Every structure is written in C-alpha cells, then in structure tokens.
C-alpha cells in the first residue's frame, strides 16, 4: 500500500530515502486523481522493497505542496537522493509511471 506522506514526515520518508521515491500529489475532489490512485497502489505493491511509493493529500499538506510548486493535480514527482529527477503532471498509464520509476533504479 502507498505510504501516507505528510508535511511532517516528508523529509524523512522522501528526501532521506536511500531508494527511488514516487510521490503522488492528489486530492479527494480530483477526478483524474481517482483514476491514478489505483495505479499508484499497484506500483506500491509491485515495487515494495525496491522503491518508496507514497501519496500527499494537497488539501491536508499545503506546506510540502507549496514547496514543490504543485498547481495541477495529479502531480507525480520522482525523487532520487532527495532531488526531483522526473515528473508526470496529469493522469498517465501505469506503463509510463513504471518506466519513469525503473529509470531511477538503473
């Protein structure tokens, strides 16, 4: 299951991770976010132990959302060694997200 990432744990879970990280910025009221949600959950199961996959509710966590300039959701940011290395704005097929994640593991 995807981790719940908050303003409080973002640094620990994402920036200090020794594995690649995929963060899904989403909101309950966002239609495209609801389409991406199950895909993110599938990736979380498939990459368990190999990558960190989590979700940030932008309504509940405005600090981290503002820090990364999240204006459109869903916004999926890929981190490696605490740095943003790739992103996907808007809904995308699982294959696109998996390929971006795999690229961070190479």
FENMO-V707031 format. One record per residue. SS is DSSP state (H for helix, E for strand, - for the rest). Layout:
BEGIN
ss: [SS SS]
END
This chain:
BEGIN
ss: [- - E E - - - - - H H H H H H - - - - E E E E E E E - - - - H H H H H H H H H H H H H H H H - E - - E E E E E E E - - - - H H H H H H - - - - - - - E E E E E E - - E E E E E E E - - - - H H H H H H H H H H H H -]
END
